[in-house]
Amino acid sequence: MAGLMLQGALLGLGATLLFDLWQAGLARATGQPPPNWAPIGRWFRHLARGRVFHEDIGAAEPWRHELALGWIGHYAVGLVYGMAFVLIVGPDWLAAPRLLPAWIFGLATLAFGWFLLQPGLGLGWAASKAPNPAKVRLLNLAGHTIFGLGLWLTGLVIG
């Protein structure tokens, strides 16, 4: 079981790294700013204190290490996703990684962002309160597709 969890952690790490590389490339190609993980860090800090939902995370009490915590939380979630994925698909998938299960799982993880994180930040369900909800949703779909692709590619590398 420990070996399976280690492989899952590696899958999550690889998938999260590919996700970040995609976001960096997208920011360069489009000129839009790269993701800011500080609000996520602030949210994690308040989550540890028992507060899940905010009207506006920007108005919540700041913390000087929130950017670092945002990055740590981002990779921790990726690791947990990778471990959850291998628990679902089992060692047979690791022996012969297939794209479809990884892609479906990547899309399924959208639920946490749309129905926990975004409302927690004050953006509403599935970014309904964002200035351009359709754009946010499309970028979320693309990013989580890249995450699923990353699970599969990492599975091919470590398998």
N, C-alpha and C positions, 0 to 999 in steps of 0.2 A: 504493500500500500504506500509506503514511504517513497518508493521509486516512482510510482504512478503520480504522486503529488509533486515530486520534483519535476517530472516531465510536464505536468500541467503548469507548474510555475514557469518553466522555460517557454512553453507555448504562449502563456499570457505575456511574458516579457517580450518575446519576439513580435507578437501581434501588436502590442502597445508601441513598440519601437517603430514598426512599419506605419502605424497610425500617425505617430508624431512626424515621421519623415514625409508622409503624404501631406499633413497639415502645413509643414514648413514649405514644401514645394508649391502647394496651393497658394500660400501667402505670397510667395515670390512671383508666381505666375499672374496672380490677379491684383497684386498691390494692396490687398486687404491685410490688416494687422494679423499676426499669428495669435493663437489662443492665449488668453491671460489666465493663468491658473491661480492667481491671487484670490479672486472671489470664491473659487472652489475651496481653497485653503481656509478662507474665512468661514465658509459654510461648514467644513469639517470641524473647525474649532468650536463653533456654536452647536454642532451636532453632538460633540462630546459633552457639552453642558446641558443636553436635553432639548435643544430647540431645533426642530426640523424645518419648519416653514417660515419664510420671511416675506414681508411685503416687498422689500427691496434689500438685497444683501449688501448693497453699497451703503445703506444707512445703518447697518448693524455695526456693533463695536468692532473696530479694526484690531489687528494683531500684527506685530512687526515681522513675524515669521510666516505670514500667511502664504506668500508665494512659494516658499520651500515646502510648506505643508500641502499646498495644492499639487505640486509635482509629486511629492511622496504619495499622496492619496490617489492621484491619477495612476501611478504605477502599481500601487497596492491593489486597486480595483482590477486592473488588468491581470495581475497575478491570481487573484481570487477567481476571476472569470475563467482563466486558463485551467485552474484546478477544478472548477465546477464542470467545465466542458469535458475533461477526461473522466470525471466520475459519471457523466451522462453517457458518453460514447464508449468508454471502456478501453482496455488495452488492445482490442482488435483494431480499433481505428488507428492507434499509434503504429501498429504493424503495417497498415496499408491506408495512409491518410487519404481521405476523399474530401473534395471541396464542398459538396452540397451540405453535409452536416455542419461544417465549420461556418459556412455562410449563413445558414439558418440560425445557428447559435449567435453569430454576430448581430444579426437583425433582432433576435429576441432580446439581446441586452439593451436595445433601444428603450424598452419599457422602463428600465431603471432611470434612464436620463429623462425621458418624457414625463414620467409619473411620480418621480421622487426628486431628482436633482433640480430640474428646471422649476418646478413649483417651489422647491426649497429655496431657490435663489430669488424667487419673486417673479419669475418669467411666465407663470401659469402652466397649465397642463399642456405638454407638447409645445412649449414656447408660445402659447396663445396670446400672451401679453407683450411679446417681443415686437420691435418695430416692423419686422418682416418675418412673420411666423413661417411662411412657406419656404423662404430661403433657409432659415434655421433647420427646418425639418428635412429639407433636401440635403443640406450639408451633414446632418446627423445620419441620414440613410447612407450617404456616400462613405462617411467615416466608419460606420459600423460594418459596412460591406468590406472596407479595407481591413478592419480588425479581423473579420472572418477569413479573409484572404491570408492575413498574417498568421492566423492559427494554422491554416492548411500548409502554407509555405514553411513555417517553423517545424510543423510535424514532418514534412518531407526531409528537412535538414537533420533533425535529431533522431529520426526513425531508423 
